[in-house]
Amino acid sequence: QFKLIVENPEKPIASGLQLKAFVEYYPDRLEDLEDKLILLVDDDVVDIPLLGFIPYCSLEIESEIDFGQVIASNKVISKEITIANHGSSSGVFEISYDGVVLASITPASGVVKPKSKRTIRVDICTDVPRVIKEVMKVELEGRGCTEVWVKAVVVEQVLKVLGASCGKVVECIKFGPVYFGTSKTEQISLYNKSPENMDWVAVLEDNAIGGEMGTDLQRSTDAVLQNLSLKNRDVDVSTLILCTPNQGTLLPYEKSLVTLCFSPEKFKGDFELNDSSLKQDYVLFLRFEIVGNRGGYLQALDNGATAATRNHPRHVDLALTGSGVPVMVTFNPGPEINFMDCYLGEQTEVLCTLKNESDSLPVIFSFCKAAHFNISPEKGKIKKKSAKDVMISFSPRQIGTFKMKQVIDIIGKGVDKNNLHDLKTISFHQLYLSLIGVCKAKRKKILFTINPGLTPVVSNATGQFVVDGTEECTDAARGAIHCTDAPPVAMLKSAQTQIHTHRINRNCKDDALVAFPNDRATSMRPSEWDKKYRTIFTKTERYNFIDPEFAYTDCERLSVEAHKKYYDNFIASLRQRRLEKDATREFDMYNNPVSIGIKPGEGLKSPNISITDFPKEKLQLKMPPLDDDCLLTSRKLATITSTSTNQETWSWLSPVPSSTQEKEDCSLTLTHKQLHQIFIGPSTIDFGDVCVFSTTTKELHIINNLLVHIWIQIEIDIEELQETSPLSQVVPPLTKTHVPVVFETITPGSFKRSFAYKINNQHFGYVLVVANAVPIELQLSTRELILNPVPGCLAGTEFRATVRVYNPRNHPAGFIWKHGTIERKPAFSIQPTRGTVEAYSDLECEVVWRPGFNSPEEGEFILCVRKGNAIKLKCFAKVTNQL
């Protein structure tokens, strides 16, 4: 098999030259050969070994495929393994697997070219948590059978609620008693116990079984039942419980702090407002859900959901308990306190006792400033079921009777929506005391050394004397009278007499002001330069002096007036604008088809109408948007979902955004709460047993509970699902639609694959498709049929019996009956001999035996199903002797 091609030189080869020789190898049999080549160089002999090997393959494969730790997400994940051929000839491989855990192995057999590699893809389904440890047998050419282990740990995506301080699992948060109008916070930790990122959202269950909202659990049953009819049950509990943050993303095995705030509010009913001892207990449930895990509702739409999906909820519930209590502070004496009469400069005191009637919480009070009254101490804290003395003193600063409304602020911690971690101190409640005090003036004697004239009862700003005790004086017409305690002073009503009026001034105008007789003692001019003053008796015009160095000029006075008028007009315009805004706001409030602005009569109150009072077909499409700061509640989600499911559309949906509004909506990046309000599912579509060469359809439901359009795009590269359409839809707000998922296959066996969908071309999700492809099959009601004679019939009558053919599959099955024995004239016959049984239906066939000479009493038929199975039917004729 070796051939040497060389031309030996006739002369010696000089130094620096070379000689080439070719050795060819042509094997003629499948075996390795060995020979040698002898080279003679002068006197030396050199042996050159020749080895000839036939071409062979050298296949090598990895011994393990490890997926690691993954979460159960109804997704088919893949991992690749390579088969390398290090030989010089192509090698054949074949993979066999007997289990049901692995979804698919592609390709299961093939050829690896020399000096190359072949990639094998292994798929597993992450539908249920489990530990996968499967073995594949790989038959490699030239190496025999090799085992490859496939390992994976599929875990549930677990979200846990831990205590912020202890780090242990927490099932209930007890806020305890809290005053109405105040807030109390507690912190918890959310723990992502899974190897992948987790998007979560908080949902407050306001319609859960066992929940209590505003019920005093310490009352008797009859009182509670009576109180239920008086309270407004349509309370927005999202204002009672605040959660910050209420949505977010957790990294693998990450903990995040969440602050819960309990802010109880008192029910505003006719009876509750006057009941200061009312206590309201709350029992609520806060559910932390993984975003998109709304399969509970969608699995109800599709009965094909797997049991594994229903038995593994991916959420955690946290119970919240708390009580709202009112402020119960009493005053003794109170609420009206009368002080003893005192004179100016004196002080009277009253000791007031503040008692905290609450048996659960202390109270912090603060007295507001009030004129003429002093409180000591102004601030303080009263423990539960305790009292504190407060000294209230009346120190008047002027004469008169004083009725003051003393405000007492009750101090507590209130919520700050911008920062829930730090509560701010607020005045959440006010109490009132009525303080009444009288200040009298002391009587004193007035000594007149010089009497410049008649002194009026009340002097002006320049007066020197004020006569006291004038209330005891009698009426004086034109003469002088005497007071009991004051010196004798003459009083005259100058407006009613003209005794001293000068004759020149008798016809003066009445619009002139009258000056007091003693105002000239210290003044040089009247207070207002443009007004005329006359004396009280002679009506002589008052002397007016204007200092040109200090007085305003006419231009300056006009400038002052213009400036004053400008600001008067500015303030008037602001007031007019405010009134117009209030009028517009009130108009918008009542400008709706429900309320036309008619105010109810005196004492009448409008009824509280709930959304549950309206029929479902009359619900408005426009639902109020959910605030980003408020919690999602199960009642709000149910209301929006019922509205969306009533608006089902399908045929007219656009495949791509076309209008300006659609393009704007479909370009939005949705938050976790918005994604949680979009239902796409069921997450697992189980077709069950389906026949090969058949077409089966199930619906993928899409419910948009948002007030914006969303764009759904389905990505399917699976051959068995290629007939599914439409793959792109723009779903309008508050609308339900569906996509028919069509499954057809020609390969029997188990099928598990997943396809992806996108929301607004940004947010991804997956749907698992499960099916068991089986061949066409028919079943018989019995395998052995006994034919009995009909009673009362003559001998020689045909024997008849029936057998029923069942089709348990989803595809029509064609059949034909064949005789199992070869007879020239068979005694048994069957009708119909051929036909078709529709899916999930049956057909009755009649077997007839005709008696005759040498007719066999046993027969056999074979039911042959087209592209399906074959079943034998044995028939026996039971012949009896008839006399």
PEMOWO-V382974 format. One record per residue. N is the residue number from 0. RES is the residue in one letter. OMEGA is omega as a letter, one per 30 degrees, with the letter a starting at -180 (none if undefined). Layout:
n->N res->RES omega->OMEGA
n->N res->RES omega->OMEGA
This chain:
n->0 res->Q omega->l
n->1 res->F omega->a
n->2 res->K omega->a
n->3 res->L omega->l
n->4 res->I omega->a
n->5 res->V omega->l
n->6 res->E omega->a
n->7 res->N omega->a
n->8 res->P omega->l
n->9 res->E omega->a
n->10 res->K omega->l
n->11 res->P omega->a
n->12 res->I omega->l
n->13 res->A omega->l
n->14 res->S omega->a
n->15 res->G omega->l
n->16 res->L omega->a
n->17 res->Q omega->l
n->18 res->L omega->a
n->19 res->K omega->l
n->20 res->A omega->a
n->21 res->F omega->l
n->22 res->V omega->l
n->23 res->E omega->a
n->24 res->Y omega->l
n->25 res->Y omega->a
n->26 res->P omega->l
n->27 res->D omega->l
n->28 res->R omega->a
n->29 res->L omega->l
n->30 res->E omega->l
n->31 res->D omega->a
n->32 res->L omega->a
n->33 res->E omega->l
n->34 res->D omega->l
n->35 res->K omega->l
n->36 res->L omega->a
n->37 res->I omega->l
n->38 res->L omega->l
n->39 res->L omega->l
n->40 res->V omega->a
n->41 res->D omega->a
n->42 res->D omega->a
n->43 res->D omega->l
n->44 res->V omega->a
n->45 res->V omega->l
n->46 res->D omega->l
n->47 res->I omega->a
n->48 res->P omega->l
n->49 res->L omega->l
n->50 res->L omega->l
n->51 res->G omega->a
n->52 res->F omega->l
n->53 res->I omega->l
n->54 res->P omega->l
n->55 res->Y omega->l
n->56 res->C omega->l
n->57 res->S omega->a
n->58 res->L omega->a
n->59 res->E omega->a
n->60 res->I omega->l
n->61 res->E omega->a
n->62 res->S omega->a
n->63 res->E omega->l
n->64 res->I omega->a
n->65 res->D omega->l
n->66 res->F omega->a
n->67 res->G omega->a
n->68 res->Q omega->a
n->69 res->V omega->a
n->70 res->I omega->l
n->71 res->A omega->a
n->72 res->S omega->a
n->73 res->N omega->a
n->74 res->K omega->l
n->75 res->V omega->a
n->76 res->I omega->a
n->77 res->S omega->l
n->78 res->K omega->a
n->79 res->E omega->l
n->80 res->I omega->a
n->81 res->T omega->l
n->82 res->I omega->a
n->83 res->A omega->l
n->84 res->N omega->a
n->85 res->H omega->a
n->86 res->G omega->a
n->87 res->S omega->a
n->88 res->S omega->l
n->89 res->S omega->l
n->90 res->G omega->a
n->91 res->V omega->l
n->92 res->F omega->l
n->93 res->E omega->a
n->94 res->I omega->l
n->95 res->S omega->a
n->96 res->Y omega->a
n->97 res->D omega->a
n->98 res->G omega->a
n->99 res->V omega->a
n->100 res->V omega->a
n->101 res->L omega->a
n->102 res->A omega->a
n->103 res->S omega->l
n->104 res->I omega->a
n->105 res->T omega->f
n->106 res->P omega->l
n->107 res->A omega->l
n->108 res->S omega->l
n->109 res->G omega->a
n->110 res->V omega->l
n->111 res->V omega->a
n->112 res->K omega->a
n->113 res->P omega->l
n->114 res->K omega->l
n->115 res->S omega->a
n->116 res->K omega->l
n->117 res->R omega->a
n->118 res->T omega->l
n->119 res->I omega->l
n->120 res->R omega->l
n->121 res->V omega->a
n->122 res->D omega->l
n->123 res->I omega->a
n->124 res->C omega->a
n->125 res->T omega->a
n->126 res->D omega->a
n->127 res->V omega->l
n->128 res->P omega->l
n->129 res->R omega->l
n->130 res->V omega->a
n->131 res->I omega->l
n->132 res->K omega->a
n->133 res->E omega->a
n->134 res->V omega->l
n->135 res->M omega->l
n->136 res->K omega->a
n->137 res->V omega->l
n->138 res->E omega->a
n->139 res->L omega->l
n->140 res->E omega->l
n->141 res->G omega->a
n->142 res->R omega->l
n->143 res->G omega->a
n->144 res->C omega->l
n->145 res->T omega->l
n->146 res->E omega->l
n->147 res->V omega->a
n->148 res->W omega->l
n->149 res->V omega->a
n->150 res->K omega->l
n->151 res->A omega->l
n->152 res->V omega->l
n->153 res->V omega->a
n->154 res->V omega->l
n->155 res->E omega->l
n->156 res->Q omega->a
n->157 res->V omega->l
n->158 res->L omega->a
n->159 res->K omega->l
n->160 res->V omega->a
n->161 res->L omega->l
n->162 res->G omega->a
n->163 res->A omega->a
n->164 res->S omega->a
n->165 res->C omega->a
n->166 res->G omega->l
n->167 res->K omega->a
n->168 res->V omega->a
n->169 res->V omega->l
n->170 res->E omega->a
n->171 res->C omega->l
n->172 res->I omega->a
n->173 res->K omega->l
n->174 res->F omega->a
n->175 res->G omega->a
n->176 res->P omega->l
n->177 res->V omega->l
n->178 res->Y omega->l
n->179 res->F omega->a
n->180 res->G omega->l
n->181 res->T omega->a
n->182 res->S omega->l
n->183 res->K omega->a
n->184 res->T omega->l
n->185 res->E omega->a
n->186 res->Q omega->l
n->187 res->I omega->l
n->188 res->S omega->l
n->189 res->L omega->a
n->190 res->Y omega->l
n->191 res->N omega->a
n->192 res->K omega->a
n->193 res->S omega->a
n->194 res->P omega->a
n->195 res->E omega->l
n->196 res->N omega->a
n->197 res->M omega->l
n->198 res->D omega->a
n->199 res->W omega->l
n->200 res->V omega->a
n->201 res->A omega->l
n->202 res->V omega->l
n->203 res->L omega->a
n->204 res->E omega->l
n->205 res->D omega->l
n->206 res->N omega->a
n->207 res->A omega->l
n->208 res->I omega->a
n->209 res->G omega->l
n->210 res->G omega->l
n->211 res->E omega->a
n->212 res->M omega->l
n->213 res->G omega->l
n->214 res->T omega->l
n->215 res->D omega->a
n->216 res->L omega->l
n->217 res->Q omega->l
n->218 res->R omega->l
n->219 res->S omega->a
n->220 res->T omega->a
n->221 res->D omega->a
n->222 res->A omega->l
n->223 res->V omega->l
n->224 res->L omega->l
n->225 res->Q omega->a
n->226 res->N omega->l
n->227 res->L omega->a
n->228 res->S omega->a
n->229 res->L omega->a
n->230 res->K omega->l
n->231 res->N omega->a
n->232 res->R omega->a
n->233 res->D omega->a
n->234 res->V omega->l
n->235 res->D omega->a
n->236 res->V omega->l
n->237 res->S omega->l
n->238 res->T omega->l
n->239 res->L omega->a
n->240 res->I omega->l
n->241 res->L omega->a
n->242 res->C omega->a
n->243 res->T omega->f
n->244 res->P omega->l
n->245 res->N omega->l
n->246 res->Q omega->a
n->247 res->G omega->a
n->248 res->T omega->l
n->249 res->L omega->l
n->250 res->L omega->l
n->251 res->P omega->l
n->252 res->Y omega->l
n->253 res->E omega->l
n->254 res->K omega->a
n->255 res->S omega->a
n->256 res->L omega->l
n->257 res->V omega->a
n->258 res->T omega->l
n->259 res->L omega->a
n->260 res->C omega->l
n->261 res->F omega->a
n->262 res->S omega->a
n->263 res->P omega->l
n->264 res->E omega->a
n->265 res->K omega->l
n->266 res->F omega->a
n->267 res->K omega->l
n->268 res->G omega->a
n->269 res->D omega->a
n->270 res->F omega->a
n->271 res->E omega->a
n->272 res->L omega->a
n->273 res->N omega->a
n->274 res->D omega->a
n->275 res->S omega->a
n->276 res->S omega->a
n->277 res->L omega->l
n->278 res->K omega->a
n->279 res->Q omega->l
n->280 res->D omega->a
n->281 res->Y omega->l
n->282 res->V omega->a
n->283 res->L omega->l
n->284 res->F omega->l
n->285 res->L omega->a
n->286 res->R omega->l
n->287 res->F omega->a
n->288 res->E omega->l
n->289 res->I omega->a
n->290 res->V omega->l
n->291 res->G omega->a
n->292 res->N omega->l
n->293 res->R omega->a
n->294 res->G omega->a
n->295 res->G omega->l
n->296 res->Y omega->a
n->297 res->L omega->l
n->298 res->Q omega->l
n->299 res->A omega->l
n->300 res->L omega->a
n->301 res->D omega->a
n->302 res->N omega->a
n->303 res->G omega->a
n->304 res->A omega->a
n->305 res->T omega->l
n->306 res->A omega->a
n->307 res->A omega->a
n->308 res->T omega->a
n->309 res->R omega->a
n->310 res->N omega->a
n->311 res->H omega->l
n->312 res->P omega->a
n->313 res->R omega->l
n->314 res->H omega->l
n->315 res->V omega->a
n->316 res->D omega->l
n->317 res->L omega->l
n->318 res->A omega->l
n->319 res->L omega->l
n->320 res->T omega->l
n->321 res->G omega->a
n->322 res->S omega->l
n->323 res->G omega->a
n->324 res->V omega->l
n->325 res->P omega->l
n->326 res->V omega->a
n->327 res->M omega->l
n->328 res->V omega->l
n->329 res->T omega->a
n->330 res->F omega->l
n->331 res->N omega->f
n->332 res->P omega->l
n->333 res->G omega->g
n->334 res->P omega->l
n->335 res->E omega->a
n->336 res->I omega->l
n->337 res->N omega->l
n->338 res->F omega->l
n->339 res->M omega->l
n->340 res->D omega->l
n->341 res->C omega->l
n->342 res->Y omega->a
n->343 res->L omega->a
n->344 res->G omega->l
n->345 res->E omega->a
n->346 res->Q omega->l
n->347 res->T omega->a
n->348 res->E omega->l
n->349 res->V omega->l
n->350 res->L omega->a
n->351 res->C omega->a
n->352 res->T omega->l
n->353 res->L omega->a
n->354 res->K omega->l
n->355 res->N omega->a
n->356 res->E omega->a
n->357 res->S omega->l
n->358 res->D omega->a
n->359 res->S omega->a
n->360 res->L omega->l
n->361 res->P omega->a
n->362 res->V omega->l
n->363 res->I omega->a
n->364 res->F omega->l
n->365 res->S omega->l
n->366 res->F omega->l
n->367 res->C omega->l
n->368 res->K omega->l
n->369 res->A omega->a
n->370 res->A omega->l
n->371 res->H omega->a
n->372 res->F omega->l
n->373 res->N omega->a
n->374 res->I omega->l
n->375 res->S omega->f
n->376 res->P omega->l
n->377 res->E omega->a
n->378 res->K omega->l
n->379 res->G omega->a
n->380 res->K omega->a
n->381 res->I omega->l
n->382 res->K omega->a
n->383 res->K omega->a
n->384 res->K omega->l
n->385 res->S omega->a
n->386 res->A omega->l
n->387 res->K omega->a
n->388 res->D omega->l
n->389 res->V omega->l
n->390 res->M omega->l
n->391 res->I omega->a
n->392 res->S omega->l
n->393 res->F omega->a
n->394 res->S omega->a
n->395 res->P omega->l
n->396 res->R omega->l
n->397 res->Q omega->a
n->398 res->I omega->l
n->399 res->G omega->l
n->400 res->T omega->a
n->401 res->F omega->l
n->402 res->K omega->a
n->403 res->M omega->l
n->404 res->K omega->a
n->405 res->Q omega->a
n->406 res->V omega->l
n->407 res->I omega->l
n->408 res->D omega->l
n->409 res->I omega->a
n->410 res->I omega->l
n->411 res->G omega->l
n->412 res->K omega->l
n->413 res->G omega->a
n->414 res->V omega->l
n->415 res->D omega->a
n->416 res->K omega->l
n->417 res->N omega->a
n->418 res->N omega->a
n->419 res->L omega->a
n->420 res->H omega->a
n->421 res->D omega->l
n->422 res->L omega->a
n->423 res->K omega->l
n->424 res->T omega->a
n->425 res->I omega->l
n->426 res->S omega->a
n->427 res->F omega->a
n->428 res->H omega->a
n->429 res->Q omega->l
n->430 res->L omega->a
n->431 res->Y omega->l
n->432 res->L omega->l
n->433 res->S omega->a
n->434 res->L omega->a
n->435 res->I omega->l
n->436 res->G omega->a
n->437 res->V omega->l
n->438 res->C omega->l
n->439 res->K omega->l
n->440 res->A omega->l
n->441 res->K omega->l
n->442 res->R omega->l
n->443 res->K omega->a
n->444 res->K omega->a
n->445 res->I omega->l
n->446 res->L omega->l
n->447 res->F omega->l
n->448 res->T omega->l
n->449 res->I omega->l
n->450 res->N omega->a
n->451 res->P omega->a
n->452 res->G omega->l
n->453 res->L omega->a
n->454 res->T omega->l
n->455 res->P omega->l
n->456 res->V omega->l
n->457 res->V omega->a
n->458 res->S omega->l
n->459 res->N omega->a
n->460 res->A omega->a
n->461 res->T omega->a
n->462 res->G omega->a
n->463 res->Q omega->a
n->464 res->F omega->l
n->465 res->V omega->a
n->466 res->V omega->a
n->467 res->D omega->l
n->468 res->G omega->a
n->469 res->T omega->l
n->470 res->E omega->l
n->471 res->E omega->l
n->472 res->C omega->l
n->473 res->T omega->a
n->474 res->D omega->l
n->475 res->A omega->a
n->476 res->A omega->a
n->477 res->R omega->a
n->478 res->G omega->a
n->479 res->A omega->l
n->480 res->I omega->a
n->481 res->H omega->l
n->482 res->C omega->a
n->483 res->T omega->a
n->484 res->D omega->a
n->485 res->A omega->l
n->486 res->P omega->a
n->487 res->P omega->a
n->488 res->V omega->l
n->489 res->A omega->l
n->490 res->M omega->a
n->491 res->L omega->l
n->492 res->K omega->a
n->493 res->S omega->l
n->494 res->A omega->a
n->495 res->Q omega->a
n->496 res->T omega->l
n->497 res->Q omega->a
n->498 res->I omega->a
n->499 res->H omega->a
n->500 res->T omega->l
n->501 res->H omega->a
n->502 res->R omega->l
n->503 res->I omega->a
n->504 res->N omega->a
n->505 res->R omega->a
n->506 res->N omega->l
n->507 res->C omega->a
n->508 res->K omega->a
n->509 res->D omega->a
n->510 res->D omega->l
n->511 res->A omega->l
n->512 res->L omega->a
n->513 res->V omega->l
n->514 res->A omega->l
n->515 res->F omega->a
n->516 res->P omega->a
n->517 res->N omega->a
n->518 res->D omega->a
n->519 res->R omega->a
n->520 res->A omega->a
n->521 res->T omega->a
n->522 res->S omega->l
n->523 res->M omega->a
n->524 res->R omega->l
n->525 res->P omega->a
n->526 res->S omega->a
n->527 res->E omega->a
n->528 res->W omega->a
n->529 res->D omega->l
n->530 res->K omega->a
n->531 res->K omega->l
n->532 res->Y omega->l
n->533 res->R omega->a
n->534 res->T omega->a
n->535 res->I omega->a
n->536 res->F omega->a
n->537 res->T omega->l
n->538 res->K omega->l
n->539 res->T omega->a
n->540 res->E omega->a
n->541 res->R omega->l
n->542 res->Y omega->a
n->543 res->N omega->a
n->544 res->F omega->l
n->545 res->I omega->l
n->546 res->D omega->a
n->547 res->P omega->a
n->548 res->E omega->a
n->549 res->F omega->a
n->550 res->A omega->l
n->551 res->Y omega->l
n->552 res->T omega->l
n->553 res->D omega->l
n->554 res->C omega->l
n->555 res->E omega->l
n->556 res->R omega->l
n->557 res->L omega->l
n->558 res->S omega->l
n->559 res->V omega->l
n->560 res->E omega->l
n->561 res->A omega->l
n->562 res->H omega->l
n->563 res->K omega->l
n->564 res->K omega->l
n->565 res->Y omega->a
n->566 res->Y omega->l
n->567 res->D omega->l
n->568 res->N omega->l
n->569 res->F omega->l
n->570 res->I omega->l
n->571 res->A omega->l
n->572 res->S omega->l
n->573 res->L omega->l
n->574 res->R omega->l
n->575 res->Q omega->l
n->576 res->R omega->l
n->577 res->R omega->l
n->578 res->L omega->l
n->579 res->E omega->l
n->580 res->K omega->l
n->581 res->D omega->l
n->582 res->A omega->l
n->583 res->T omega->l
n->584 res->R omega->l
n->585 res->E omega->l
n->586 res->F omega->l
n->587 res->D omega->a
n->588 res->M omega->a
n->589 res->Y omega->a
n->590 res->N omega->l
n->591 res->N omega->a
n->592 res->P omega->a
n->593 res->V omega->a
n->594 res->S omega->l
n->595 res->I omega->l
n->596 res->G omega->l
n->597 res->I omega->l
n->598 res->K omega->a
n->599 res->P omega->l
n->600 res->G omega->a
n->601 res->E omega->l
n->602 res->G omega->a
n->603 res->L omega->l
n->604 res->K omega->l
n->605 res->S omega->l
n->606 res->P omega->l
n->607 res->N omega->a
n->608 res->I omega->l
n->609 res->S omega->l
n->610 res->I omega->l
n->611 res->T omega->l
n->612 res->D omega->a
n->613 res->F omega->l
n->614 res->P omega->a
n->615 res->K omega->a
n->616 res->E omega->a
n->617 res->K omega->a
n->618 res->L omega->a
n->619 res->Q omega->l
n->620 res->L omega->a
n->621 res->K omega->l
n->622 res->M omega->l
n->623 res->P omega->a
n->624 res->P omega->l
n->625 res->L omega->a
n->626 res->D omega->a
n->627 res->D omega->a
n->628 res->D omega->a
n->629 res->C omega->a
n->630 res->L omega->l
n->631 res->L omega->l
n->632 res->T omega->a
n->633 res->S omega->l
n->634 res->R omega->l
n->635 res->K omega->l
n->636 res->L omega->l
n->637 res->A omega->l
n->638 res->T omega->l
n->639 res->I omega->a
n->640 res->T omega->l
n->641 res->S omega->l
n->642 res->T omega->a
n->643 res->S omega->a
n->644 res->T omega->l
n->645 res->N omega->a
n->646 res->Q omega->a
n->647 res->E omega->l
n->648 res->T omega->l
n->649 res->W omega->a
n->650 res->S omega->a
n->651 res->W omega->a
n->652 res->L omega->a
n->653 res->S omega->l
n->654 res->P omega->l
n->655 res->V omega->l
n->656 res->P omega->a
n->657 res->S omega->a
n->658 res->S omega->a
n->659 res->T omega->l
n->660 res->Q omega->l
n->661 res->E omega->l
n->662 res->K omega->l
n->663 res->E omega->a
n->664 res->D omega->a
n->665 res->C omega->l
n->666 res->S omega->a
n->667 res->L omega->l
n->668 res->T omega->a
n->669 res->L omega->l
n->670 res->T omega->a
n->671 res->H omega->l
n->672 res->K omega->l
n->673 res->Q omega->l
n->674 res->L omega->a
n->675 res->H omega->l
n->676 res->Q omega->l
n->677 res->I omega->a
n->678 res->F omega->l
n->679 res->I omega->a
n->680 res->G omega->g
n->681 res->P omega->a
n->682 res->S omega->l
n->683 res->T omega->l
n->684 res->I omega->a
n->685 res->D omega->l
n->686 res->F omega->a
n->687 res->G omega->l
n->688 res->D omega->l
n->689 res->V omega->a
n->690 res->C omega->l
n->691 res->V omega->a
n->692 res->F omega->l
n->693 res->S omega->l
n->694 res->T omega->a
n->695 res->T omega->a
n->696 res->T omega->l
n->697 res->K omega->a
n->698 res->E omega->l
n->699 res->L omega->a
n->700 res->H omega->l
n->701 res->I omega->a
n->702 res->I omega->l
n->703 res->N omega->l
n->704 res->N omega->l
n->705 res->L omega->l
n->706 res->L omega->l
n->707 res->V omega->l
n->708 res->H omega->l
n->709 res->I omega->a
n->710 res->W omega->a
n->711 res->I omega->l
n->712 res->Q omega->a
n->713 res->I omega->a
n->714 res->E omega->a
n->715 res->I omega->l
n->716 res->D omega->a
n->717 res->I omega->a
n->718 res->E omega->a
n->719 res->E omega->a
n->720 res->L omega->a
n->721 res->Q omega->a
n->722 res->E omega->a
n->723 res->T omega->l
n->724 res->S omega->f
n->725 res->P omega->a
n->726 res->L omega->l
n->727 res->S omega->a
n->728 res->Q omega->l
n->729 res->V omega->a
n->730 res->V omega->l
n->731 res->P omega->l
n->732 res->P omega->l
n->733 res->L omega->a
n->734 res->T omega->l
n->735 res->K omega->l
n->736 res->T omega->l
n->737 res->H omega->l
n->738 res->V omega->l
n->739 res->P omega->l
n->740 res->V omega->a
n->741 res->V omega->l
n->742 res->F omega->l
n->743 res->E omega->a
n->744 res->T omega->l
n->745 res->I omega->a
n->746 res->T omega->l
n->747 res->P omega->l
n->748 res->G omega->a
n->749 res->S omega->a
n->750 res->F omega->l
n->751 res->K omega->l
n->752 res->R omega->l
n->753 res->S omega->l
n->754 res->F omega->a
n->755 res->A omega->l
n->756 res->Y omega->a
n->757 res->K omega->l
n->758 res->I omega->a
n->759 res->N omega->l
n->760 res->N omega->a
n->761 res->Q omega->a
n->762 res->H omega->a
n->763 res->F omega->l
n->764 res->G omega->a
n->765 res->Y omega->l
n->766 res->V omega->l
n->767 res->L omega->l
n->768 res->V omega->a
n->769 res->V omega->l
n->770 res->A omega->l
n->771 res->N omega->a
n->772 res->A omega->a
n->773 res->V omega->l
n->774 res->P omega->l
n->775 res->I omega->a
n->776 res->E omega->l
n->777 res->L omega->a
n->778 res->Q omega->l
n->779 res->L omega->l
n->780 res->S omega->l
n->781 res->T omega->l
n->782 res->R omega->l
n->783 res->E omega->a
n->784 res->L omega->l
n->785 res->I omega->a
n->786 res->L omega->l
n->787 res->N omega->l
n->788 res->P omega->l
n->789 res->V omega->a
n->790 res->P omega->l
n->791 res->G omega->a
n->792 res->C omega->a
n->793 res->L omega->l
n->794 res->A omega->a
n->795 res->G omega->l
n->796 res->T omega->a
n->797 res->E omega->l
n->798 res->F omega->a
n->799 res->R omega->l
n->800 res->A omega->a
n->801 res->T omega->l
n->802 res->V omega->a
n->803 res->R omega->l
n->804 res->V omega->a
n->805 res->Y omega->l
n->806 res->N omega->a
n->807 res->P omega->a
n->808 res->R omega->a
n->809 res->N omega->a
n->810 res->H omega->l
n->811 res->P omega->a
n->812 res->A omega->l
n->813 res->G omega->a
n->814 res->F omega->l
n->815 res->I omega->l
n->816 res->W omega->l
n->817 res->K omega->l
n->818 res->H omega->l
n->819 res->G omega->l
n->820 res->T omega->l
n->821 res->I omega->l
n->822 res->E omega->l
n->823 res->R omega->l
n->824 res->K omega->a
n->825 res->P omega->l
n->826 res->A omega->a
n->827 res->F omega->l
n->828 res->S omega->a
n->829 res->I omega->l
n->830 res->Q omega->f
n->831 res->P omega->a
n->832 res->T omega->l
n->833 res->R omega->a
n->834 res->G omega->a
n->835 res->T omega->l
n->836 res->V omega->a
n->837 res->E omega->a
n->838 res->A omega->l
n->839 res->Y omega->l
n->840 res->S omega->a
n->841 res->D omega->a
n->842 res->L omega->a
n->843 res->E omega->l
n->844 res->C omega->a
n->845 res->E omega->l
n->846 res->V omega->a
n->847 res->V omega->l
n->848 res->W omega->a
n->849 res->R omega->a
n->850 res->P omega->l
n->851 res->G omega->a
n->852 res->F omega->a
n->853 res->N omega->l
n->854 res->S omega->l
n->855 res->P omega->l
n->856 res->E omega->l
n->857 res->E omega->l
n->858 res->G omega->a
n->859 res->E omega->l
n->860 res->F omega->l
n->861 res->I omega->l
n->862 res->L omega->a
n->863 res->C omega->a
n->864 res->V omega->l
n->865 res->R omega->a
n->866 res->K omega->a
n->867 res->G omega->a
n->868 res->N omega->l
n->869 res->A omega->a
n->870 res->I omega->l
n->871 res->K omega->l
n->872 res->L omega->l
n->873 res->K omega->a
n->874 res->C omega->l
n->875 res->F omega->l
n->876 res->A omega->a
n->877 res->K omega->a
n->878 res->V omega->l
n->879 res->T omega->l
n->880 res->N omega->a
n->881 res->Q omega->l
n->882 res->L omega->none
